[in-house]
């Protein structure tokens, strides 16, 4: 019962002073009062059944009244001496009120906004994943500026940039402000400012936990922050990895830390109605070869030798099989050309195709050299525990350009500039709480990084 006042701070415990000591002695919590039968609780604590039943009903009525599920005044009238007492409800809005108050920050690109179903909304945790050079930081920097715009593009609120690896790249922000056609055309009083971006560095996990617990709530409330960016969320966890971090106890502690971090961020997003966007790193994932794929012979090894009699018998069997069974037509795939699924549906190898952003797909013995999406498999850092804390995951996929394409990026080489698309980048919504996501077998929307930020490429 030590957690009763944490769950219900206004609960009148003075009415049950004769019950609470026995309940605490027998380690009966508030969850036990709500889930166990009153008879079982009375037997464990050796208390009168009618008193325990009255306490459990009172706790349930107080909880329903605090959450705003039902009108608690009628339920609490028989338990409390003051029936007109109204408890503050943390559930301030219902479903229609939340949907009508939808607010999001735009990317200033209609193609990207359409892919995100209107932009990056407030009250949710959105994660941007991708390998190095995929464009994660470039996408986050654009959001730091657009959030300061007035509606319908932004929230007219300042932003926070929490860095775990490098300081805030102010030269790049200045370049976006002066290059983007819409931002450069605004009046000085309407234009986003670098002075409205609060920058914080967290070099280790201890400082990150202290800042998110004590300093960030005060900053969000005092300055009405509309967007908080963490770049990147996995850096400090990876830096603290050592030889003993693979043990069961260490993994359990790490899972508890990630769950606590997700709980903190969700509470900040809901309490202050701000958008929280984090970037995350990825690791290589190796898909096993097909069981039907013939084993490759090692380089330098000679083929297996056979006796003359065995060679004669094998040649005779091959001739006999060729005479009895004709060759299959070209339209029918042979055994090694088929693409069967080697993962059972309930295994992690099959399920991770739906939440990592990189789909391994069925294996093939003859892969297409121009298609590198399945050959370059990645897995987001921090595992499945952290994935369950997110509301949306956006994957940025970088592939080497195998063909000719129109100019996009500007690459400097010596004294001249070559306009060449060395890389092609794709953006896909892996999962999302407020709209549909990209198909698993689809690479998503192609985008490019330019001097004005990030923009989508219209498919011709």
Phi and psi in degrees as a GROMACS rama.xvg file:
@    title "Ramachandran Plot"
@    xaxis  label "Phi"
@    yaxis  label "Psi"
@TYPE xy
-66.8926  -18.8389  UNK-2
-96.0137  7.2246  UNK-3
-66.8007  -44.9612  UNK-4
-73.7799  -20.6398  UNK-5
-73.7225  -36.0728  UNK-6
-79.836  -44.1636  UNK-7
-127.596  88.2255  UNK-8
-62.7038  -27.443  UNK-9
-97.5303  14.2283  UNK-10
-71.5648  132.872  UNK-11
-78.2684  86.9424  UNK-12
-71.3519  -17.4626  UNK-13
-66.7583  -18.9986  UNK-14
-75.3835  -14.4768  UNK-15
-130.496  36.3885  UNK-16
-66.7097  -22.5638  UNK-17
-82.6016  -8.81066  UNK-18
-107.343  -35.1191  UNK-19
-62.3001  -42.0488  UNK-20
-58.701  -41.5707  UNK-21
-68.153  -36.2786  UNK-22
-67.1211  -39.9307  UNK-23
-68.156  -34.9384  UNK-24
-65.9971  -34.4143  UNK-25
-95.8015  13.3786  UNK-26
58.32  44.9875  UNK-27
-96.885  121.392  UNK-28
-97.4664  178.238  UNK-29
-66.0677  -35.884  UNK-30
-62.1436  -37.1046  UNK-31
-65.1176  -37.2535  UNK-32
-64.245  -30.3124  UNK-33
-88.741  -21.5783  UNK-34
-109.907  -32.4805  UNK-35
-87.0334  159.666  UNK-36
-73.0292  142.717  UNK-37
-57.738  -31.6432  UNK-38
-64.6383  -41.6765  UNK-39
-66.4181  -40.0822  UNK-40
-65.5353  -40.0827  UNK-41
-64.1731  -36.6959  UNK-42
-69.5923  -42.3855  UNK-43
-66.652  -41.4546  UNK-44
-93.6391  -5.65981  UNK-45
55.0594  56.2647  UNK-46
-124.086  159.994  UNK-47
-62.4132  138.557  UNK-48
-65.1413  -41.3486  UNK-49
-65.4811  -37.3615  UNK-50
-67.9272  -40.7019  UNK-51
-65.591  -40.6505  UNK-52
-64.1027  -37.8571  UNK-53
-66.336  -39.208  UNK-54
-65.3724  -45.2194  UNK-55
-63.2704  -40.4829  UNK-56
-65.9223  -36.9514  UNK-57
-66.9027  -41.4048  UNK-58
-64.3965  -42.8723  UNK-59
-64.3867  -42.4978  UNK-60
-65.9814  -38.6581  UNK-61
-66.8031  -39.2396  UNK-62
-66.3422  -42.8407  UNK-63
-64.5189  -37.3118  UNK-64
-69.3834  -38.0309  UNK-65
-68.9506  -37.7917  UNK-66
-79.9656  -10.0031  UNK-67
74.8128  19.8526  UNK-68
-68.9813  -45.6501  UNK-69
-132.677  171.532  UNK-70
-75.2711  108.593  UNK-71
-82.3416  -7.54784  UNK-72
-64.665  -39.0858  UNK-73
-71.67  -35.0795  UNK-74
-73.0453  -33.3992  UNK-75
-87.2775  -7.1639  UNK-76
-64.0118  -36.8752  UNK-77
-81.9195  -10.1533  UNK-78
-103.541  -34.1593  UNK-79
-110.845  153.135  UNK-80
-76.6749  -19.7937  UNK-81
-113.685  91.5388  UNK-82
-69.5416  -20.2735  UNK-83
-88.1018  4.2753  UNK-84
-69.1657  128.926  UNK-85
-112.478  126.815  UNK-86
-93.492  140.396  UNK-87
-64.7662  135.981  UNK-88
-105.725  125.073  UNK-89
-71.9822  -17.6695  UNK-90
-86.1759  80.5519  UNK-91
-77.1862  -20.2251  UNK-92
-133.769  152.065  UNK-93
-100.039  -174.188  UNK-94
-59.6414  -53.5785  UNK-95
-60.691  -35.4002  UNK-96
-65.7175  -35.6265  UNK-97
-70.2385  -43.5118  UNK-98
-67.2211  -34.1419  UNK-99
-72.8486  -21.322  UNK-100
-98.1281  28.0212  UNK-101
-64.9705  126.003  UNK-102
-136.867  137.285  UNK-103
-147.905  157.054  UNK-104
-102.014  136.801  UNK-105
-87.6509  163.596  UNK-106
-99.1351  2.01457  UNK-107
61.7991  21.3008  UNK-108
-133.456  118.79  UNK-109
-63.8659  -29.3256  UNK-110
-69.4533  -44.4339  UNK-111
-69.5776  -39.6711  UNK-112
-62.3831  -36.6119  UNK-113
-67.0373  -35.2184  UNK-114
-68.8434  -31.7428  UNK-115
-93.7889  7.36573  UNK-116
61.6125  42.7906  UNK-117
114.141  -9.56831  UNK-118
124.617  -165.706  UNK-119
-95.5634  111.107  UNK-120
-81.8544  162.45  UNK-121
-84.9189  157.165  UNK-122
86.3182  5.44896  UNK-123
-130.988  161.838  UNK-124
-104.653  118.372  UNK-125
-113.656  133.515  UNK-126
-115.168  138.285  UNK-127
-115.688  118.96  UNK-128
-117.759  158.45  UNK-129
162.852  161.473  UNK-130
-77.3572  175.884  UNK-131
-62.8941  130.523  UNK-132
86.6806  6.16571  UNK-133
-78.4966  -21.086  UNK-134
113.075  19.688  UNK-135
-63.98  -52.2334  UNK-136
-65.2229  -36.6003  UNK-137
-62.2755  -39.627  UNK-138
-67.0805  -40.3123  UNK-139
-68.8395  -37.0278  UNK-140
-64.2634  -36.446  UNK-141
-65.0019  -37.6347  UNK-142
-68.0846  -32.1432  UNK-143
-61.8483  -29.8935  UNK-144
-88.392  -42.3697  UNK-145
-69.9645  -26.0389  UNK-146
-64.3421  -26.8752  UNK-147
-78.1753  -12.0186  UNK-148
-73.4761  159.943  UNK-149
-80.4005  166.384  UNK-150
-62.0239  147.653  UNK-151
-93.8314  6.74991  UNK-152
-88.4413  -30.7185  UNK-153
-139.853  -163.05  UNK-154
-113.924  -2.77816  UNK-155
57.3906  39.6678  UNK-156
-135.232  150.517  UNK-157
-70.7785  173.414  UNK-158
-132.371  165.292  UNK-159
-127.787  134.057  UNK-160
-119.84  111.779  UNK-161
-103.038  117.459  UNK-162
-109.889  137.093  UNK-163
-109.909  -6.29281  UNK-164
-127.967  -50.4023  UNK-165
-136.369  156.388  UNK-166
-70.5777  171.884  UNK-167
-63.9161  122.881  UNK-168
-76.8132  82.1184  UNK-169
-65.2619  -34.0879  UNK-170
-60.2985  -37.5154  UNK-171
-69.3652  -38.1114  UNK-172
-62.7183  -41.1187  UNK-173
-63.964  -38.3199  UNK-174
-63.478  -41.5613  UNK-175
-64.459  -39.9216  UNK-176
-62.9172  -37.6416  UNK-177
-89.6307  -14.0407  UNK-178
-103.85  -37.7955  UNK-179
-63.4579  130.857  UNK-180
-62.2154  -37.0769  UNK-181
-76.2557  -43.6648  UNK-182
-67.0963  -37.5926  UNK-183
-72.9004  -20.2048  UNK-184
-87.6379  -5.6658  UNK-185
-77.1369  157.348  UNK-186
-70.522  157.027  UNK-187
-57.9497  -35.3276  UNK-188
-76.461  -16.8209  UNK-189
-99.2934  -14.5358  UNK-190
-77.1908  141.738  UNK-191
-60.7554  151.187  UNK-192
-127.219  145.551  UNK-193
-70.8772  -20.0135  UNK-194
-72.0015  -14.0756  UNK-195
-97.1888  14.2817  UNK-196
-112.772  112.832  UNK-197
-86.8641  125.219  UNK-198
-110.746  130.48  UNK-199
-133.516  136.681  UNK-200
-111.876  134.798  UNK-201
-122.53  94.2706  UNK-202
-72.6405  -18.723  UNK-203
-143.734  173.706  UNK-204
-70.5488  -32.9559  UNK-205
-65.902  -45.6686  UNK-206
-67.8269  -34.8273  UNK-207
-62.8972  -44.6338  UNK-208
-65.5044  -39.7786  UNK-209
-66.7108  -41.7016  UNK-210
-67.9085  -43.4628  UNK-211
-69.1152  -27.2388  UNK-212
-84.1554  -39.9854  UNK-213
-112.979  -40.6593  UNK-214
-88.3912  -41.1776  UNK-215
-63.5846  -44.0552  UNK-216
-57.292  -37.9765  UNK-217
-69.0343  -40.4885  UNK-218
-65.4791  -42.5068  UNK-219
-64.472  -40.0529  UNK-220
-74.5474  -36.3637  UNK-221
-76.8478  -35.7466  UNK-222
-111.076  6.17647  UNK-223
54.0063  56.7253  UNK-224
-68.9537  136.088  UNK-225
-101.338  -20.9162  UNK-226
-146.586  132.228  UNK-227
-121.786  125.362  UNK-228
-113.671  133.172  UNK-229
-118.478  117.555  UNK-230
-132.189  100.804  UNK-231
-118.014  162.777  UNK-232
-78.0167  -20.2691  UNK-233
-96.6588  -8.94654  UNK-234
-63.3628  -46.9154  UNK-235
-69.6878  -32.385  UNK-236
-70.0948  -37.0886  UNK-237
-70.8754  -33.2129  UNK-238
-68.0929  -27.3949  UNK-239
-89.3868  4.48577  UNK-240
-75.1148  133.547  UNK-241
-138.493  -168.892  UNK-242
-68.0054  -25.662  UNK-243
-95.5686  2.79848  UNK-244
-77.4097  -9.23574  UNK-245
-90.0464  -1.1964  UNK-246
-73.1778  164.487  UNK-247
-63.9204  -41.0844  UNK-248
-65.4826  -40.3264  UNK-249
-66.8042  -40.3463  UNK-250
-66.1307  -36.905  UNK-251
-65.7787  -39.6578  UNK-252
-65.7217  -40.1159  UNK-253
-65.1275  -39.0262  UNK-254
-63.4098  -40.6874  UNK-255
-65.192  -37.5456  UNK-256
-64.8344  -40.7923  UNK-257
-68.1336  -39.1019  UNK-258
-65.5883  -37.8451  UNK-259
-67.0301  -39.7479  UNK-260
-63.5831  -43.8318  UNK-261
-62.7732  -38.4682  UNK-262
-65.2061  -40.5189  UNK-263
-62.1432  -46.8166  UNK-264
-67.1558  -39.3466  UNK-265
-64.7101  -39.7081  UNK-266
-65.2067  -41.331  UNK-267
-65.0311  -39.4452  UNK-268
-66.1465  -39.5161  UNK-269
-78.1778  -42.7522  UNK-270
-67.5736  -38.5348  UNK-271
-106.403  4.37124  UNK-272
51.1588  51.555  UNK-273
-122.555  158.411  UNK-274
-90.4607  133.612  UNK-275
-116.528  118.032  UNK-276
-121.744  126.211  UNK-277
-122.156  147.434  UNK-278
-103.358  150.885  UNK-279
-139.17  148.027  UNK-280
-87.5638  168.257  UNK-281
-129.209  160.847  UNK-282
-126.269  156.98  UNK-283
-70.4424  143.3  UNK-284
-126.635  130.426  UNK-285
-106.249  118.834  UNK-286
-84.8674  135.986  UNK-287
-68.16  153.315  UNK-288
-72.5272  162.3  UNK-289
-67.709  139.583  UNK-290
-66.9662  -18.9263  UNK-291
-87.8374  -7.87938  UNK-292
-77.0864  130.068  UNK-293
-65.1476  144.103  UNK-294
-68.4933  133.984  UNK-295
-76.8961  139.103  UNK-296
-80.3919  138.329  UNK-297
-64.885  147.052  UNK-298
-68.6655  133.067  UNK-299
90.7676  -8.64209  UNK-300
-88.9724  144.22  UNK-301
-87.6087  151.697  UNK-302
-65.0296  154.329  UNK-303
-65.4279  137.773  UNK-304
-87.9965  149.082  UNK-305
-134.564  159.96  UNK-306
-75.8589  159.531  UNK-307
-58.9191  -38.3501  UNK-308
-65.7644  -39.859  UNK-309
-69.5536  -34.3036  UNK-310
-66.9408  -37.315  UNK-311
-66.8506  -41.7604  UNK-312
-67.5483  -38.7979  UNK-313
-67.1452  -38.2996  UNK-314
-66.034  -35.36  UNK-315
-66.6907  -40.7201  UNK-316
-64.4778  -39.3191  UNK-317
-65.0433  -39.4865  UNK-318
-65.7595  -40.1995  UNK-319
-65.4116  -42.8607  UNK-320
-64.3745  -37.3512  UNK-321
-67.51  -31.9548  UNK-322
-77.8002  -34.8874  UNK-323
-81.5417  -47.471  UNK-324
-105.815  112.925  UNK-325
-70.6464  162.202  UNK-326
-69.3377  143.283  UNK-327
-68.576  151.183  UNK-328
-65.5675  160.052  UNK-329
-62.2377  -27.7839  UNK-330
-75.0151  -17.1068  UNK-331
-96.0709  121.939  UNK-332
-70.875  144.272  UNK-333
-78.5293  -178.757  UNK-334
-62.7872  -39.7701  UNK-335
-82.2257  -10.3762  UNK-336
-92.869  -11.8381  UNK-337
-72.0989  155.512  UNK-338
-121.172  74.9885  UNK-339
-77.7594  162.561  UNK-340
-89.3178  124.657  UNK-341
-101.639  -1.17297  UNK-342
-106.043  126.646  UNK-343
-62.0512  147.655  UNK-344
-61.9098  -27.0633  UNK-345
-95.7196  5.55109  UNK-346
-87.1906  159.018  UNK-347
-65.8948  -33.3393  UNK-348
-61.2505  -32.3672  UNK-349
-85.2054  -39.7774  UNK-350
-71.6731  -29.3088  UNK-351
-69.9803  -11.9784  UNK-352
-64.8216  -20.5766  UNK-353
-96.1308  -11.3791  UNK-354
-131.878  -3.312  UNK-355
-91.4982  -30.3276  UNK-356
99.8784  -13.3748  UNK-357
-119.99  116.116  UNK-358
-98.3583  124.682  UNK-359
-72.2646  -34.439  UNK-360
70.0457  175.809  UNK-361
-70.2465  144.947  UNK-362
-70.9504  158.183  UNK-363
-139.8  140.159  UNK-364
-82.7954  -15.6326  UNK-365
-129.016  76.5988  UNK-366
-68.699  152.29  UNK-367
-79.269  121.469  UNK-368
-66.1073  -22.8458  UNK-369
-83.7954  -7.43334  UNK-370
-110.387  104.414  UNK-371
-105.012  5.12955  UNK-372
-66.4637  -43.7243  UNK-373
-80.471  -22.6612  UNK-374
-80.6797  -20.436  UNK-375
-111.038  67.2755  UNK-376
-78.6269  140.608  UNK-377
-130.966  158.136  UNK-378
-133.267  128.724  UNK-379
-61.7466  146.463  UNK-380
-71.5145  164.619  UNK-381
76.2042  -2.30403  UNK-382
76.656  -168.25  UNK-383
-72.7067  -27.9345  UNK-384
-62.6067  -44.078  UNK-385
-71.1268  -33.4676  UNK-386
-60.081  -36.222  UNK-387
-70.2338  -11.3543  UNK-388
-88.632  -7.53229  UNK-389
-96.2391  153.616  UNK-390
-98.8593  -27.2194  UNK-391
-152.08  143.328  UNK-392
-129.044  127.237  UNK-393
-115.445  123.699  UNK-394
-103.711  129.724  UNK-395
-106.088  115.716  UNK-396
-109.355  127.933  UNK-397
-112.942  127.288  UNK-398
-130.854  145.633  UNK-399
-72.6564  135.867  UNK-400
-74.0602  115.767  UNK-401
-93.2188  -6.9436  UNK-402
-134.259  -177.946  UNK-403
-84.0755  140.96  UNK-404
-146.15  166.5  UNK-405
-69.7696  158.039  UNK-406
-63.246  143.268  UNK-407
-141.817  -77.6536  UNK-408
-78.5481  153.173  UNK-409
-107.458  118.312  UNK-410
-113.372  122.483  UNK-411
-83.7846  135.074  UNK-412
-140.022  101.687  UNK-413
69.5577  -126.195  UNK-414
-96.2344  -3.71358  UNK-415
-118.548  163.742  UNK-416
-116.173  132.043  UNK-417
-107.334  120.913  UNK-418
-87.8803  98.8094  UNK-419
-141.853  140.777  UNK-420
-89.7311  89.8694  UNK-421
-74.5027  -30.6432  UNK-422
-130.491  150.39  UNK-423
-116.321  132.439  UNK-424
-117.023  140.735  UNK-425
-127.904  146.78  UNK-426
-125.539  126.416  UNK-427
-134.572  144.005  UNK-428
-89.0273  107.132  UNK-429
-71.2074  -53.6338  UNK-430
-147.492  154.207  UNK-431
-153.99  139.706  UNK-432
-86.5608  -16.8043  UNK-433
-117.638  10.2115  UNK-434
-174.652  173.151  UNK-435
-69.4379  157.202  UNK-436
-108.804  172.315  UNK-437
-75.179  146.085  UNK-438
-60.1842  150.084  UNK-439
-63.2632  -40.2522  UNK-440
-87.0335  9.58747  UNK-441
-106.752  135.95  UNK-442
-75.2982  -15.4277  UNK-443
99.4207  -156.959  UNK-444
-90.9549  131.847  UNK-445
-81.6064  136.812  UNK-446
-139.252  170.456  UNK-447
-141.086  156.478  UNK-448
-103.385  125.23  UNK-449
-131.529  -177.731  UNK-450
-65.2863  -22.5142  UNK-451
-93.5774  8.72623  UNK-452
122.643  -128.847  UNK-453
-126.171  137.172  UNK-454
-145.283  149.499  UNK-455
-82.0817  158.188  UNK-456
-108.872  123.08  UNK-457
-73.7259  131.341  UNK-458
-73.4225  129.58  UNK-459
